[in-house]
Amino acid sequence: MTALAPHLSVWLLEHLPRDRGASRHTIDSYAYSFRLLVCFAAKRLRLRPSDLRIEQLDAALILDFLDDIEKSRANTPRTRNARLAAIRSFFRFLEYRAPACLDVAMQVQAIPAKRVEQPLVDYLTRAELQALLDAPDRRTRSGLRDRAMLHLAYACGLRVSELTGIQLDDINQPTADTVHVLGKGRRERVLPMWKETQAVLRDWLRVRPAGDEQALFLNARGEAIGRHGFASRLTVHVKTAQRTAPSLVRKKVTPHVLRHTCAIHTLEATGDIRRVALWLGHSSVTSTEIYLRIDPSEKLDILDAGAPPQIRKGTFTGVSDRLLAMLEAAHAS
């Protein structure tokens, strides 16, 4: 039997950052997935987590774990698949690191991902967006910070990790006319900003506390604001914006909804899905095609490009129905 702890430590602390060049976000996500799995397995097998063996994490236990997080934690199939991706990555590492575990590694990697529905993405109308951008109190330092975060998140279509990861050096100062973004998969892009976005950024930079922290946006303790911190502030401002835009009550506004809103508005303005993909930092236009299912102007263009077929009016004759035939025969006789 092969101990789990030593191999898991090497995988997380050495292999992923050194050999794979994984980001801090990826490592955090993988570590949390295994924290859930280890706690589940230890409880199921009545062992201490440090006493677990790799062979005990077979396909049956992994499947039970995945079902459990859907039920007990209300995880969506998408989250379930993310946990499975972390587990598969570890067992791929074990193929050459621990050949004795090859059989269980192959079984685990054969577990299929769960099919995920592709619903229409949520986004804000221009009136809802304006109400949200106007929600922060501009008379306070935190209000100026939140207004700048909201403007930047929407204007550049940023993921929350991209927004919270922006450093002071990423802003072209003193004009603040462009921002350098390090996106998913280490893809970099430089985006210009509207004058309105530049103005709210400069307002924040004038009151931003000085210190050694290089992150653009800071929390109340002077540290880099995190993804949960931004989500919390967004929730506060959505409630404020509901007073002037009541339709927001029916919408679940998350940080990613601002990114979707940017994509939809950009598609409406340009009509070019490739420009949307470049702006959002997508590696493939395939990832951007979800917005084509929303934008009605694209569908109207398809209708205008073709001609409807000519349909001639007809009538039903010679209806074949056994009951009607019998009645017709009875009437004739």
C-alpha positions, 0 to 999 in steps of 0.5 A: 500500500502506498501512502497518499500524503507524501505524493500529494505534497510533492504534487501540490508544492513542487510538481504543479508550480515548478514542472507545470508552471501552474498559477497560484489560483489553480494550485489553490483550487486543486488543494481545496478539491483534495481537502474535500476528498481527503475529509470524505475518504477519512470519514468513510474509511474511519482513518486519520487523513494522514493514514490514507493510502492511494489504493483506497481512493479507487474509482468507486470511492471517487464516484461516491465523493462526487455524488456527495458534493452534489448532494451535501454541498449543492455543487453544480455539475460544472463544479463537480467536473472541476473537482474531478479534473483536479483528481485526474491531474493528480492520478496522471502524475502518479502514473510515473511517480508511483507505478504500483498505483497504475491500475487505480490511476487508470480507473480514476482517469476513466471516470467521465465528466458529467454533462453540463447544460449550457443555459443562456448567460445572464447580463445587464441592460444598459439601464441596469448597468448604469444604476450599478455603476452609480451605486457606490458612494463617491464621498468615501474612499471605499466608494471611489475604490468600488466605483473604479473596480466596477467600471474596470471590470465592465469596461475591460470584461475582466474575470474577477481573478484578472481584476484583483490581480492588477498591479499598479505597474499594470496601469499606464500612469499618469494618464491611466489610458491602458491596462495590462491584463494577465489572463487565464492560461497566462495570456496577456493583453493590453486594453485601452480604456474609455475616458470615463474609466480613466477618470474613475481610476484616477479618482481612486489612485488619488486616495489610494493608501500608500504602502508596499502593497503593489496591488491596484485595489486594496481592502480596509486592511491595506492588503490586496482585495480578493475575489470574495471581497469584490463579490461581497462589495458587488452584492452591496451595490446591487442592492443599492442599484435595485432602488433605481433599477427594480429589474435587478431584483430578478437577476443574480448579479455575480462578478462574471455577469459584468464580463458577460455584459461587456461581451454582449454590449461589445457584440452589439456595437461591433457585430464581430465575434472575433473582436469580442474574443480578443477583448475578453482574452479567449483562446478560441472563438468557440468560447465566445460563441455562447454570446451569439445565442443571446444577441438578437441582432445577429439572428435578425441579420440571418433572417435578412440575409435569406428569403422566406420560401413561398407557401401556397394556400391549400385545402384538405381533401380526401381525408382518410379516417376510418370513422369518417369513411364509415359515416360516409358509407352509412350516409350513402347507403 
